[in-house]
Amino acid sequence: MMLRAGFSHRQATLYISLFNIFIICVAFLLDSLGILLLGFVLLSLCIAATSILSMYVRKKSNSVKNIIDVTGVPEMTKVG
């Protein structure tokens, strides 16, 4: 999904690693909450990050497509 968002492989790997370190730090800092509540907090953070990335990818893919309606042709993308 990050590659579809336009990140290079190196950038995607870096951001995934940094997010993983962030999640680990949050888990250590909020360890006193208990396993169930901590699990919900971490799950919420991951769902939020995935949602933000999904919206970005969807927005980018919608702005890139240039579709022309041509009679007799199901779908044709604009060239040039």
Helices and strands as residue ranges (DSSP letters): H 9-29, G 31-33, H 35-64, E 67-70, E 73-77
